[in-house]
Amino acid sequence: MSTNVEEREAFQREQRLIRRWDVIIALLLVFDIGLIAWDWMYLAQ
């Protein structure tokens, strides 16, 4: 019985880590796109 609870807690911890990585990747993508857009604006002038 106790092992089942531990497994569920471990699963929730993993899900939290995965969600955090999703946020980090999303932020990196936004940052990357912003840099590319800024480069294009700079080159266009």
Residue pairs with C-beta under 8 A, 6 or more apart in sequence:
none
